[in-house]
Amino acid sequence: MQIKQVLNKICSGQDLEYSEGRDVFQALFEGEISPAQSGALLMGLRTKGESASELAAAVSVALQRARLVQGLSGVTIDTCGTGGDSRNSFNCSTAVAFFLADQGIQVVKHGNRAVSSSCGSADVVEALGLQLLDDPDLVAGELASRSFAFLFAPHFHPSFASIAPLRQELGIRSVFNLMGPLLNPARPTHQILGVPHAGFMPLMSGVLAESGVQSAAVVHGAMGFDELTPCGVNQVIMIRDGRQEEMLLDPEPLGFESCSPEDLACADKQNALTRQREILSGHGPAAMQDMVALNLGLCLHLLNPVMDLRDCMQQARSIVRGGLKKLYLFSAF
């Protein structure tokens, strides 16, 4: 691979072939190209606009270096987003994950510290007294005991440590921000994945459709959130067995009252954790409960496609209003 040829191709606005993408990201992770060339690669891809084949190539290379979880069986699901919506929002995806686990569904939550929310999924998990898993062999045991396992991304992707200084020095969104939700080392059978910009939707859905996932949804929330919100009409791309279908999800006909983005925001980490405990207990602001129910309802529809979406949403609202039934599994309650 000639890095100069790759950079020239990107700078001329051409997408890399999948094989070219694999070669160049292989070289990046191996430290075979200089910091200046690495920065030019990431900046060039962002300026051109990353393609699905380039993103898929980067994901493939990263997963080759990951500590993958082996031996899981049955249905597993992840709830996550790319972050980057700058909304300081309530950590909805983690609450959804807990409610799914409370229903006996195996959740393999892949996450990190806060990016665009006031409190990241790892912060919530720690605050509730759960373990940030660092060993693939521990995942099955966690799923058996509480149907929930949190895979702390830095522990499962040690190769990312070598490129962390480059990302910090660049200080901008790069292809690595898009890769995060696609790198779950447990390779879940189902997934809901949120993005902060509608333009990322076909990119992420294209990679998911080729990943072997049974059923997934890429969502872009009303008012620019990377999760479904009650703030207005949401955009969704459904993926089932490699097929993609676009749809709009309007909360109002489903019985959800409209709210403002401010109704979903948390002032700081402590406030976010307080709200999380309230929601999981069946209390808290109605707008946040509705946000959780919307995303939970779509997850239930992914898991049970023969069930009407409206019925899934009604079931989700009932689950959220009732709170977790197994609070005893969390030492912080």
ZANU-390904 format. One line per 2 residues: for each residue z negated, y negated, x negated of N, C-alpha, C. Coordinates in Angstrom, 2 decimals. Atoms other than C-alpha are relative to their C-alpha. Layout:
BEGIN
Z,Y,X,Z,Y,X,Z,Y,X; ...
//
This chain:
BEGIN
0.00,1.20,-0.84,0.00,0.00,0.00,0.00,-1.26,-0.88; -0.05,1.26,0.72,0.93,-3.46,-1.30,-0.61,-1.09,0.89
0.72,0.95,-0.84,-1.57,-6.00,0.04,0.82,-1.27,0.20; -0.81,1.23,-0.14,0.81,-8.90,-0.62,1.07,0.18,1.08
-1.00,-0.26,-1.03,3.48,-7.28,1.56,-0.64,-0.02,1.40; 0.72,0.00,-1.27,0.93,-6.73,4.32,-0.31,-1.42,0.44
0.35,1.38,-0.33,-0.24,-10.34,4.17,1.25,-0.80,0.40; -1.25,0.70,-0.36,3.35,-11.61,4.22,0.47,0.40,1.40
-0.41,-0.48,-1.32,4.08,-9.47,7.27,-0.84,-0.65,1.09; 0.90,0.61,-0.98,1.04,-10.79,9.13,0.30,-1.49,0.14
-0.25,1.45,-0.02,1.78,-14.39,8.15,1.32,-0.35,0.70; -1.26,0.25,-0.70,5.28,-14.04,9.59,-0.09,0.36,1.48
0.23,-0.26,-1.42,3.75,-13.06,12.92,0.32,1.41,0.44; -0.33,-1.38,-0.35,4.59,-9.35,12.75,-1.26,0.86,0.05
1.12,-0.94,-0.09,2.15,-6.64,13.86,0.17,1.11,-1.03; -0.03,-1.14,0.92,1.23,-3.91,11.39,0.20,1.29,0.78
-0.07,-1.35,-0.56,2.22,-0.35,12.15,-1.38,0.65,-0.14; 1.31,-0.67,0.05,-0.72,1.98,12.79,-0.31,0.51,-1.41
0.22,-0.54,1.35,-0.27,3.65,9.39,-0.29,-1.11,-1.00; 0.28,1.13,0.89,-0.16,0.27,7.64,-1.42,-0.51,0.22
1.35,0.45,-0.30,-3.34,-0.76,9.44,-1.05,0.92,-0.60; 0.96,-0.96,0.59,-5.13,2.41,8.37,-0.09,-0.19,-1.51
-0.01,0.15,1.46,-4.08,1.92,4.76,-0.74,-1.26,-0.44; 0.60,1.25,0.44,-5.17,-1.71,4.58,-1.50,-0.04,0.29
1.45,-0.03,-0.28,-8.55,-1.13,6.28,-0.71,1.03,-0.88; 0.54,-0.95,0.96,-9.09,1.90,4.08,-0.29,-0.74,-1.31
0.16,0.74,1.24,-8.57,-0.37,1.08,-1.12,-1.04,0.11; 1.04,1.00,-0.21,-10.84,-3.04,2.57,-1.39,0.63,-0.12
1.31,-0.66,0.05,-13.76,-0.63,3.08,-0.30,0.55,-1.39; 0.20,-0.56,1.34,-13.22,0.88,-0.37,-0.16,-1.08,-1.07
0.12,1.08,0.97,-13.33,-2.54,-2.04,1.18,-0.08,-0.94; -1.18,-0.05,0.87,-9.82,-2.09,-3.39,0.85,-1.26,0.07
-0.69,1.28,-0.02,-8.64,-5.58,-2.42,-1.03,-1.10,-0.22; 0.93,1.05,0.42,-10.16,-8.82,-3.63,-0.61,-0.72,1.20
0.59,0.77,-1.10,-12.49,-11.01,-1.53,0.96,-1.01,0.60; -0.96,0.99,-0.50,-9.75,-13.64,-1.27,1.05,0.69,0.89
-0.98,-0.74,-0.81,-7.24,-11.06,-0.02,-0.62,0.53,1.28; 0.70,-0.50,-1.18,-9.82,-9.60,2.37,-0.16,-1.10,1.04
0.15,1.13,-0.90,-10.53,-13.02,3.84,1.33,-0.40,0.61; -1.33,0.34,-0.50,-6.82,-13.72,4.14,0.46,1.01,1.05
-0.36,-1.05,-0.96,-6.32,-10.39,5.93,-0.66,-0.26,1.36; 0.72,0.19,-1.26,-9.02,-11.07,8.54,0.44,-1.29,0.70
-0.44,1.26,-0.58,-7.97,-14.69,9.04,1.43,0.11,0.53; -1.39,-0.16,-0.43,-4.30,-13.72,9.25,0.11,0.79,1.29
-0.02,-0.81,-1.22,-4.96,-11.05,11.87,-0.47,-0.81,1.20; 0.51,0.79,-1.12,-7.00,-13.44,13.99,1.01,-1.07,0.40
-0.96,1.07,-0.30,-4.42,-16.24,13.72,1.22,0.56,0.73; -1.14,-0.65,-0.65,-1.57,-13.89,14.63,-0.39,0.55,1.36
0.46,-0.71,-1.17,-3.64,-12.12,17.23,0.06,1.49,-0.26; 0.05,-1.43,0.30,-4.78,-8.56,16.62,0.73,0.81,1.07
-0.68,-0.89,-0.93,-2.64,-5.84,18.19,-0.86,1.23,0.27; 0.74,-1.21,-0.32,-3.92,-2.67,19.84,0.11,1.03,-1.12
-0.16,-1.00,1.07,-2.47,-0.54,17.04,-0.81,-0.39,-1.24; 0.81,0.46,1.13,-4.18,-2.68,14.37,-1.48,0.25,0.25
1.40,-0.23,-0.35,-7.51,-2.52,16.19,-0.32,1.49,-0.02; 0.21,-1.46,-0.02,-7.15,1.23,16.74,-0.07,0.55,-1.43
0.01,-0.45,1.39,-6.41,1.71,13.03,-1.33,-0.35,-0.67; 1.27,0.42,0.58,-9.48,-0.27,12.02,-1.15,0.85,0.53
1.03,-0.83,-0.62,-11.65,1.69,14.47,0.03,1.41,-0.59; -0.13,-1.34,0.55,-10.31,5.00,13.16,-0.59,0.09,-1.40
0.51,0.00,1.38,-11.12,4.10,9.56,-1.53,-0.13,0.01; 1.44,0.20,-0.07,-14.62,2.90,10.48,-0.72,1.26,0.50
0.63,-1.22,-0.52,-15.39,6.06,12.49,0.02,1.13,-1.03; -0.05,-1.00,1.07,-14.32,8.20,9.53,-1.22,-0.14,-0.91
1.12,0.28,0.90,-17.18,6.57,7.61,-1.35,-0.03,0.73; 1.23,0.09,-0.80,-19.73,6.63,10.44,-0.79,1.31,-0.05
0.86,-1.18,-0.15,-22.64,9.01,10.89,0.10,0.43,1.47; -0.31,-0.36,-1.38,-21.29,10.66,14.03,-1.05,0.95,0.57
0.91,-0.88,-0.73,-23.46,12.37,16.63,0.79,1.23,0.46; -0.70,-1.25,-0.33,-22.47,16.01,17.09,-0.80,0.79,1.03
0.66,-0.99,-0.83,-23.23,18.65,19.70,-0.44,-0.44,1.38; 0.38,0.42,-1.34,-23.71,16.57,22.85,0.94,0.64,1.02
-0.83,-0.59,-1.05,-22.46,18.07,26.10,-0.22,-0.75,1.31; 0.11,0.64,-1.30,-21.86,16.85,29.61,0.41,-1.47,-0.05
-0.37,1.41,-0.15,-21.34,13.28,30.80,-0.95,-0.89,-0.79; 0.79,1.03,0.69,-22.51,10.44,28.56,0.68,-1.34,0.23
-0.57,1.33,-0.28,-22.05,6.71,29.07,-0.62,-1.05,-0.91; 0.48,1.17,0.75,-22.36,3.47,27.10,0.30,-1.25,0.81
-0.18,1.30,-0.65,-22.76,-0.05,28.48,-0.13,-1.06,-1.07; 0.07,0.96,1.10,-21.89,-2.77,26.03,1.09,-1.06,0.14
-1.01,1.04,0.05,-19.90,-5.91,25.33,0.22,-0.45,-1.43; -0.26,0.52,1.34,-18.39,-7.65,22.36,-0.96,-1.12,-0.36
0.76,1.21,0.27,-20.75,-10.59,22.76,0.95,-1.17,-0.20; -0.84,1.16,0.30,-19.53,-14.03,21.85,0.30,-0.90,1.17
-0.28,0.89,-1.12,-19.65,-15.62,25.29,-0.86,-1.26,-0.01; 0.82,1.20,0.21,-22.29,-18.15,24.11,-0.73,-0.45,1.27
0.64,0.33,-1.27,-24.05,-17.96,27.48,-1.53,0.12,-0.03; 1.44,-0.23,0.07,-27.58,-17.09,26.28,-0.48,0.74,1.25
0.24,-0.66,-1.28,-27.54,-14.71,29.21,-1.08,1.07,-0.10; 0.89,-1.14,-0.16,-30.05,-12.18,30.42,0.70,1.26,-0.52
-0.62,-1.19,0.58,-29.48,-8.84,28.66,0.27,1.03,1.08; -0.36,-0.81,-1.16,-27.78,-7.20,31.61,0.38,1.43,-0.38
-0.52,-1.33,0.32,-26.08,-4.28,29.86,-1.10,0.98,-0.33; 1.11,-0.89,0.33,-29.38,-2.90,28.58,-0.77,0.40,1.25
0.65,-0.33,-1.27,-30.99,-3.11,32.02,0.82,1.04,0.76; -0.88,-0.97,-0.66,-27.97,-1.27,33.45,-0.17,1.38,-0.64
0.17,-1.27,0.70,-28.39,1.41,30.79,-1.29,0.69,0.42; 1.28,-0.59,-0.40,-32.05,1.94,31.74,0.05,0.53,1.43
-0.10,-0.46,-1.39,-31.25,2.19,35.45,0.85,1.27,0.09; -0.81,-1.21,0.02,-28.54,4.76,34.72,-0.83,1.19,-0.50
0.83,-1.08,0.55,-30.94,6.81,32.59,-1.06,0.42,1.00; 1.02,-0.29,-1.01,-33.53,6.57,35.36,0.55,0.91,1.10
-0.66,-0.88,-0.97,-30.99,8.34,37.59,0.34,1.35,-0.60; -0.27,-1.28,0.65,-30.79,11.20,35.08,1.34,0.07,-0.69
-1.30,0.05,0.68,-27.45,10.09,33.58,-0.23,-0.22,-1.49; 0.21,0.10,1.45,-27.23,10.54,29.79,0.65,-1.29,-0.54
-0.48,1.28,0.53,-26.94,7.08,28.22,-0.14,0.01,-1.52; 0.01,0.14,1.46,-25.98,6.72,24.56,0.35,-1.47,-0.30
-0.19,1.46,0.14,-26.47,2.98,24.07,0.18,-0.34,-1.47; -0.31,0.43,1.36,-24.84,1.64,20.93,-0.16,-1.51,-0.05
0.22,1.44,-0.03,-26.07,-1.83,20.03,-0.63,-0.53,-1.26; 0.47,0.74,1.16,-27.45,-4.40,17.69,-0.94,-1.10,0.46
0.82,1.16,-0.35,-29.51,-7.56,17.63,0.85,-1.00,0.79; -0.67,0.97,-0.86,-28.62,-10.61,19.74,1.21,-0.61,-0.69
-1.19,0.73,0.44,-25.13,-12.12,19.41,0.17,-1.24,0.87; -0.20,1.15,-0.89,-24.49,-14.30,22.45,-1.07,-0.09,1.08
1.10,0.06,-0.95,-27.52,-13.43,24.60,-1.24,-0.54,-0.72; 1.24,0.47,0.60,-31.01,-14.79,24.06,-0.73,1.13,-0.70
0.73,-1.16,0.50,-32.17,-11.27,23.28,0.96,1.18,-0.03; -0.94,-1.11,0.13,-30.08,-8.38,21.97,-0.56,1.30,0.52
0.44,-1.29,-0.53,-30.21,-4.79,23.17,-1.05,0.64,-0.90; 0.99,-0.57,0.91,-32.11,-3.72,20.05,-1.36,-0.66,0.20
1.26,0.71,-0.22,-34.74,-6.39,20.71,-0.70,0.51,1.26; 0.56,-0.50,-1.25,-35.22,-5.14,24.28,-0.57,1.40,-0.20
0.43,-1.38,0.22,-35.46,-1.50,23.22,-1.30,0.04,-0.80; 1.22,0.07,0.81,-38.06,-2.32,20.57,-1.18,-0.49,0.83
1.08,0.58,-0.80,-40.09,-4.44,22.99,-0.54,0.98,1.03; 0.44,-0.98,-0.98,-40.24,-1.54,25.45,-0.58,1.25,-0.65
0.65,-1.09,0.72,-41.60,0.75,22.77,0.87,1.20,-0.27; -0.92,-1.11,0.27,-38.50,2.88,22.30,0.49,-0.08,-1.44
-0.42,-0.13,1.39,-37.06,4.02,19.00,1.43,-0.48,-0.22; -1.36,0.31,0.45,-34.06,2.50,17.23,0.43,1.17,-0.88
-0.30,-1.24,0.72,-32.57,5.82,16.19,0.78,-0.26,-1.28; -0.69,0.14,1.29,-31.47,6.18,12.59,0.55,1.33,-0.49
-0.44,-1.33,0.40,-30.56,9.88,12.54,0.78,0.63,1.15; -0.80,-0.63,-1.07,-27.74,11.54,14.53,-0.67,1.22,0.62
0.64,-1.22,-0.50,-29.88,14.68,14.88,-1.11,-0.29,1.02; 1.07,0.35,-0.93,-32.49,12.79,16.94,0.52,-0.33,1.40
-0.57,0.49,-1.26,-30.10,11.78,19.72,-0.20,0.99,1.14; 0.12,-1.01,-1.05,-30.12,15.05,21.68,-1.42,0.08,0.54
1.40,-0.05,-0.43,-33.93,15.08,21.78,-0.38,-1.18,0.88; 0.27,1.18,-0.82,-34.10,11.53,23.12,0.65,0.13,1.38
-0.67,-0.19,-1.27,-31.56,12.36,25.81,-0.74,1.02,0.87; 0.72,-1.03,-0.74,-33.54,15.44,26.79,-1.29,-0.53,0.59
1.31,0.48,-0.45,-36.80,13.51,27.12,0.09,-1.14,1.00; -0.06,1.14,-0.90,-35.64,10.33,28.86,1.42,-0.40,0.41
-1.42,0.26,-0.33,-31.83,10.51,29.30,0.52,-1.28,-0.65; -0.39,1.26,0.64,-31.61,7.48,26.99,-0.21,0.13,-1.51
0.11,0.06,1.46,-30.90,7.16,23.28,0.64,-1.29,-0.47; -0.55,1.25,0.53,-30.42,3.90,21.43,0.46,0.21,-1.43
-0.60,-0.19,1.33,-28.06,4.14,18.47,0.15,-1.38,-0.64; 0.00,1.31,0.65,-28.82,1.13,16.29,1.15,-0.06,-1.00
-1.29,-0.01,0.71,-25.42,0.21,14.86,-0.11,0.02,-1.53; 0.05,-0.03,1.47,-26.44,-0.58,11.24,-0.40,1.35,-0.58
0.43,-1.30,0.50,-28.05,2.86,10.91,1.12,1.03,0.04; -1.06,-0.99,-0.18,-24.90,4.68,12.01,1.31,-0.42,-0.67
-1.22,0.49,0.66,-22.32,2.54,10.21,-0.36,-0.65,-1.34; 0.43,0.55,1.30,-23.62,2.15,6.62,1.14,-0.66,-0.78
-1.13,0.57,0.75,-20.12,1.31,5.36,0.19,-1.49,0.30; -0.16,1.41,-0.35,-20.30,-2.04,7.14,-0.84,-0.91,-0.90
0.83,0.81,0.89,-22.96,-3.19,4.67,0.83,-0.63,-1.11; -0.81,0.50,1.12,-20.28,-3.61,2.01,0.87,-1.19,0.39
-0.83,1.12,-0.43,-18.28,-6.05,4.13,-0.80,-1.09,0.69; 0.85,1.01,-0.64,-21.25,-7.94,5.60,0.06,-1.35,-0.71
-0.07,1.31,0.67,-21.18,-10.64,2.87,1.30,-0.76,0.30; -1.29,0.62,-0.31,-17.47,-11.28,3.55,-0.04,-0.60,1.40
0.06,0.49,-1.39,-18.08,-11.63,7.30,-0.90,-1.22,0.11; 0.92,1.14,-0.04,-21.03,-13.94,6.74,0.61,-1.24,-0.64
-0.62,1.13,0.69,-19.08,-16.11,4.32,1.11,-0.62,0.83; -1.06,0.52,-0.87,-16.13,-16.40,6.69,-0.60,-0.76,1.18
0.71,0.67,-1.09,-18.46,-17.23,9.57,0.80,-0.21,1.27; -0.82,0.13,-1.21,-15.79,-16.77,12.26,0.17,1.37,0.65
-0.31,-1.24,-0.69,-14.86,-14.17,14.83,1.16,0.69,-0.70; -1.07,-0.77,0.63,-12.78,-11.42,13.25,0.18,1.30,0.77
-0.26,-1.29,-0.65,-11.43,-8.00,14.20,-1.26,0.85,0.06; 1.22,-0.81,0.01,-14.86,-6.57,13.33,-0.87,-0.27,1.22
0.74,0.28,-1.22,-16.41,-8.32,16.33,0.55,0.81,1.18; -0.63,-0.78,-1.06,-13.93,-6.52,18.58,-0.26,1.48,-0.17
0.17,-1.43,0.27,-14.56,-3.17,16.91,-1.32,0.55,0.51; 1.35,-0.49,-0.29,-18.28,-2.96,17.72,-0.12,0.92,1.20
0.15,-0.86,-1.18,-18.10,-1.61,21.30,0.85,1.27,-0.02; -0.89,-1.16,0.08,-15.42,0.89,20.26,-0.48,1.02,-1.03
0.45,-0.82,1.12,-17.51,2.46,17.51,-1.23,0.85,0.31; 1.17,-0.81,-0.33,-20.19,4.37,19.42,0.11,1.36,-0.69
-0.12,-1.26,0.76,-20.90,7.32,17.08,-0.24,1.25,0.84; 0.16,-1.15,-0.89,-21.77,9.56,20.06,1.25,0.27,0.81
-1.28,-0.12,-0.71,-18.24,9.09,21.47,-0.22,0.34,1.47; 0.33,-0.27,-1.42,-19.32,8.75,25.15,1.23,0.35,0.82
-1.09,-0.37,-0.89,-17.24,10.22,27.94,0.38,-1.14,0.95; -0.20,1.12,-0.91,-17.60,7.03,30.02,-0.53,-1.28,-0.65
0.42,1.26,0.62,-17.96,3.36,29.14,0.39,-1.19,0.86; -0.35,1.32,-0.53,-18.14,-0.14,30.57,-0.10,-0.95,-1.18
-0.12,0.83,1.20,-17.07,-2.70,27.97,0.37,-1.42,0.43; -0.24,1.38,-0.39,-17.28,-6.46,28.42,0.57,-0.86,-1.11
-0.59,0.93,0.97,-15.24,-9.18,26.70,-0.13,-1.43,0.52; 0.21,1.38,-0.43,-15.75,-12.98,26.76,1.28,-0.77,0.30
-1.29,0.66,-0.23,-12.02,-13.83,26.93,0.96,1.00,0.63; -0.91,-0.91,-0.72,-9.48,-12.34,29.33,1.10,0.53,-0.92
-1.05,-0.42,0.91,-6.94,-12.18,26.50,-0.34,1.25,-0.80; 0.41,-1.21,0.72,-9.00,-9.42,24.84,0.11,1.25,0.85
0.07,-1.15,-0.90,-8.82,-7.17,27.89,1.06,1.07,-0.28; -1.01,-1.04,0.27,-5.46,-5.42,27.31,-0.12,0.61,-1.39
0.20,-0.49,1.36,-6.28,-5.10,23.62,-1.05,1.12,0.00; 1.09,-0.98,-0.02,-9.58,-3.28,24.25,0.35,1.20,0.88
-0.33,-1.12,-0.89,-8.27,-1.22,27.16,1.06,0.90,-0.63; -1.03,-0.80,0.67,-5.28,-0.11,25.10,-0.60,0.98,-0.99
0.66,-0.89,0.96,-7.54,1.29,22.40,-0.83,1.05,0.73; 0.81,-0.95,-0.76,-9.90,2.89,24.93,0.87,1.08,0.65
-0.87,-0.96,-0.67,-7.00,4.53,26.76,0.48,1.09,-0.94; -0.46,-0.98,0.99,-5.99,6.30,23.54,-1.16,0.72,-0.67
1.17,-0.52,0.71,-9.55,7.20,22.53,-0.47,1.36,0.50; 0.46,-1.26,-0.57,-9.98,10.22,24.77,-1.13,-0.16,0.99
1.04,0.24,-0.99,-12.59,8.59,27.01,0.50,0.45,1.38; -0.41,-0.47,-1.33,-12.56,10.14,30.50,0.23,-1.15,0.96
-0.08,1.12,-0.92,-13.20,6.95,32.41,-0.72,-1.20,-0.59; 0.60,1.19,0.57,-13.92,3.39,31.37,0.48,-1.23,0.76
-0.41,1.28,-0.58,-13.71,-0.22,32.50,-0.21,-1.09,-1.03; 0.12,1.22,0.81,-13.02,-3.33,30.47,-0.13,-1.16,0.97
0.28,1.05,-0.97,-14.48,-6.33,32.25,-0.09,-1.36,-0.68; 0.18,1.40,0.40,-14.32,-10.10,31.91,-0.60,-0.72,1.20
0.73,0.55,-1.11,-16.89,-11.84,34.04,0.39,-1.42,0.36; -0.23,1.37,-0.47,-16.45,-14.96,36.15,-0.83,-0.97,-0.81
0.63,1.06,0.79,-17.36,-18.16,34.28,-0.12,0.36,-1.48; -0.09,-0.27,1.44,-16.55,-16.58,30.90,-1.05,0.92,-0.57
0.99,-0.96,0.51,-19.24,-13.90,30.64,0.69,1.28,-0.47; -0.54,-1.29,0.41,-18.71,-10.59,28.88,-0.62,1.14,0.81
0.48,-0.98,-0.98,-20.22,-8.79,31.89,0.39,-0.50,1.39; -0.25,0.44,-1.38,-19.56,-8.84,35.62,-1.11,-0.94,0.44
1.00,0.93,-0.51,-21.30,-11.77,37.29,0.26,-0.31,1.47; -0.18,0.44,-1.39,-21.91,-13.00,40.84,0.56,-1.42,0.10
-0.43,1.41,0.02,-20.51,-16.41,39.79,1.38,-0.23,0.61; -1.36,0.14,-0.52,-17.01,-15.72,41.13,0.76,1.29,-0.19
-0.85,-1.20,0.10,-14.08,-13.32,40.90,0.08,0.47,-1.45; -0.02,-0.61,1.32,-14.23,-10.95,37.92,1.30,0.78,-0.21
-1.19,-0.77,0.36,-11.34,-9.27,36.09,-0.40,1.33,-0.60; 0.33,-1.35,0.44,-11.36,-5.54,35.43,1.28,0.76,-0.32
-1.04,-1.00,0.25,-9.07,-3.00,33.79,-0.67,1.36,0.00; 0.55,-1.34,-0.11,-9.90,0.54,34.85,0.85,0.96,-0.84
-0.69,-1.01,0.81,-9.03,3.41,32.50,-0.48,1.36,0.45; 0.33,-1.37,-0.39,-8.92,6.99,33.76,1.02,0.95,-0.62
-0.87,-1.00,0.63,-7.52,9.82,31.66,1.23,-0.64,-0.63; -1.08,0.67,0.73,-5.42,7.38,29.63,0.82,-0.97,0.82
-0.75,0.92,-0.85,-4.03,5.48,32.64,-0.81,-1.27,0.23; 0.66,1.29,-0.17,-4.81,1.77,33.07,0.43,-0.65,1.32
-0.28,0.70,-1.25,-5.05,-0.24,36.27,-0.83,-1.28,0.07; 0.68,1.29,-0.10,-5.88,-3.93,36.63,-0.49,-0.23,1.43
0.52,0.34,-1.30,-8.04,-5.17,39.48,-0.88,-1.24,-0.09; 0.93,1.11,-0.10,-10.03,-8.19,40.62,-1.21,0.47,0.79
1.22,-0.40,-0.68,-13.63,-7.73,41.66,-0.72,-1.26,0.49; 0.64,1.15,-0.64,-14.92,-10.35,44.10,-1.35,0.44,0.56
1.32,-0.46,-0.43,-18.70,-9.99,44.60,-0.33,-0.34,1.46; 0.42,0.46,-1.33,-18.92,-11.89,47.92,0.31,1.01,1.10
-0.25,-1.01,-1.05,-17.15,-9.31,50.16,-0.86,1.26,-0.16; 0.85,-1.16,0.25,-19.43,-6.72,48.56,-1.47,-0.30,0.32
1.35,0.34,-0.43,-22.50,-8.58,49.80,-0.85,-0.76,-1.00; 0.75,0.73,1.02,-23.49,-10.55,46.70,0.17,-1.51,0.21
-0.06,1.46,-0.12,-24.36,-14.25,46.95,0.44,-0.62,-1.32; -0.49,0.69,1.19,-22.66,-16.63,44.55,-1.16,-0.69,-0.71
1.02,0.70,0.78,-24.72,-18.15,41.75,0.69,-0.79,-1.10; -0.53,0.78,1.11,-24.27,-20.50,38.80,-0.34,0.69,-1.32
0.32,-0.60,1.30,-24.20,-19.50,35.10,-1.44,-0.27,-0.43; 1.36,0.35,0.39,-27.53,-21.28,34.66,-1.02,0.97,0.60
0.91,-0.96,-0.64,-29.12,-18.77,37.05,-0.13,1.29,-0.79; -0.02,-1.25,0.76,-28.33,-16.00,34.56,-0.47,-0.19,-1.44
0.34,0.33,1.39,-29.51,-17.75,31.39,-1.49,0.18,-0.26; 1.39,-0.09,0.46,-32.72,-17.20,29.42,-0.20,-1.00,-1.12
0.24,1.09,0.95,-34.27,-19.99,27.39,-0.18,0.51,-1.43; 0.30,-0.52,1.34,-35.40,-17.81,24.48,-0.28,1.50,0.11
0.21,-1.44,0.05,-36.21,-14.28,23.40,-1.15,0.43,0.91; 1.15,-0.38,-0.80,-39.62,-14.19,25.07,0.31,-0.07,1.49
-0.40,0.13,-1.39,-38.20,-15.43,28.35,0.92,1.15,0.41; -0.93,-1.09,-0.28,-35.44,-12.81,28.14,-0.75,1.32,0.18
0.77,-1.23,-0.11,-37.98,-10.02,27.60,-0.84,0.02,1.28; 0.75,0.10,-1.26,-40.10,-11.25,30.51,0.90,0.34,1.18
-0.96,-0.26,-1.08,-37.06,-11.23,32.79,0.40,1.48,0.02; -0.37,-1.41,0.07,-36.12,-7.75,31.55,-1.07,0.87,0.66
1.08,-0.79,-0.59,-39.51,-6.34,32.48,-0.05,-0.20,1.51; 0.01,0.28,-1.45,-39.37,-8.04,35.88,1.11,0.79,0.70
-1.15,-0.67,-0.63,-35.90,-6.65,36.66,-0.22,1.51,0.02; 0.21,-1.43,0.06,-36.79,-3.15,35.53,-1.11,0.46,0.95
1.08,-0.31,-0.94,-39.87,-3.30,37.76,0.40,-0.25,1.45; -0.47,0.24,-1.36,-37.76,-4.24,40.80,-0.26,-1.41,0.49
0.29,1.39,-0.36,-38.57,-7.95,40.73,0.95,-0.92,-0.78; -0.80,0.93,0.77,-37.19,-11.06,39.05,0.99,-0.78,0.84
-0.94,0.85,-0.72,-34.58,-13.67,40.00,1.10,0.80,0.70; -1.01,-0.73,-0.79,-32.15,-12.53,42.70,1.35,0.02,-0.69
-1.31,0.06,0.66,-29.10,-13.69,40.70,0.09,1.03,-1.13; 0.00,-0.97,1.09,-30.10,-11.53,37.72,0.00,1.43,0.55
-0.04,-1.32,-0.63,-30.80,-8.56,39.98,1.42,0.33,0.48; -1.36,-0.22,-0.48,-27.36,-9.00,41.51,0.96,0.27,-1.16
-0.86,-0.23,1.16,-25.73,-9.20,38.09,-0.15,1.43,-0.49; 0.24,-1.38,0.42,-27.36,-5.91,37.10,0.63,0.98,1.00
-0.54,-0.89,-1.02,-26.37,-4.31,40.41,1.52,0.07,-0.04; -1.47,0.02,0.09,-22.73,-5.38,40.03,0.48,0.93,-1.11
-0.42,-0.82,1.15,-22.42,-3.76,36.61,-0.42,1.45,0.18; 0.45,-1.36,-0.28,-24.47,-0.74,37.64,0.92,0.66,1.02
-0.88,-0.55,-1.03,-22.29,-0.28,40.72,1.33,0.43,-0.56; -1.27,-0.39,0.61,-19.13,-0.24,38.64,-0.18,1.25,-0.86
0.26,-1.21,0.78,-20.70,2.31,36.31,-0.09,1.23,0.90; 0.11,-1.12,-0.93,-21.57,4.53,39.28,1.38,0.41,0.51
-1.36,-0.29,-0.45,-17.95,4.24,40.42,0.79,0.72,-1.10; -0.65,-0.70,1.12,-16.73,5.27,36.95,-0.44,1.46,-0.04
0.56,-1.34,0.10,-19.01,8.28,37.04,0.35,0.87,1.21; -0.30,-0.73,-1.24,-18.10,9.23,40.63,1.16,-0.68,0.70
-1.15,0.75,-0.50,-14.57,7.97,41.32,0.36,0.27,1.45; -0.33,-0.28,-1.40,-14.33,9.65,44.72,-0.90,-0.82,0.94
0.89,0.83,-0.80,-17.16,7.40,45.93,0.57,-1.41,0.07; -0.55,1.33,-0.20,-15.95,4.10,47.39,-0.79,-1.04,-0.79
0.65,1.03,0.81,-16.68,1.06,45.24,-1.08,-0.74,0.79; 0.99,0.70,-0.83,-18.47,-0.69,48.11,-1.29,0.83,0.13
1.17,-0.87,-0.12,-20.78,2.32,48.56,-0.77,0.05,-1.33; 0.64,0.00,1.32,-21.44,2.37,44.81,-0.82,-1.28,-0.19
0.71,1.27,0.14,-22.42,-1.31,44.93,-1.26,-0.01,0.87; 1.18,-0.06,-0.88,-24.77,-0.73,47.87,-1.08,0.89,-0.62
0.96,-0.89,0.66,-26.39,2.17,46.06,-0.64,-0.69,-1.19; 0.52,0.71,1.17,-26.74,0.05,42.91,-1.02,-1.06,0.40
0.95,1.03,-0.45,-28.44,-2.78,44.82,-1.32,0.63,0.40; 1.21,-0.69,-0.40,-30.91,-0.32,46.29,-0.79,0.48,-1.22
0.65,-0.48,1.22,-31.64,1.16,42.86,-0.71,-1.15,-0.72; 0.57,1.14,0.72,-32.22,-2.25,41.27,-1.19,-0.58,0.76
1.11,0.56,-0.79,-34.39,-3.52,44.13,-1.24,0.90,-0.07; 1.12,-0.93,0.05,-36.52,-0.37,43.84,-0.67,0.09,-1.36
0.56,-0.07,1.35,-37.06,-0.71,40.09,0.07,1.40,-0.58; 0.00,-1.30,0.65,-37.31,2.10,37.58,-1.07,0.90,0.59
0.96,-0.97,-0.52,-39.00,5.22,38.90,-0.82,0.64,-1.12; 0.64,-0.69,1.12,-39.96,6.47,35.43,-0.51,-1.01,-1.03
0.52,1.00,0.93,-41.71,3.45,33.93,-0.93,0.62,-1.05; 0.92,-0.65,0.95,-44.13,5.88,32.26,0.69,0.41,-1.29
-0.73,-0.36,1.21,-41.38,6.70,29.78,0.04,-1.13,-1.01; -0.04,1.17,0.88,-41.71,3.20,28.31,-1.44,-0.41,-0.31
1.38,0.26,0.37,-44.90,2.56,26.38,-0.42,-1.44,0.27; 0.34,1.40,-0.15,-44.71,-1.20,26.93,-0.30,-0.38,1.46
0.29,0.30,-1.41,-45.16,-0.95,30.73,-1.41,0.47,0.36
//
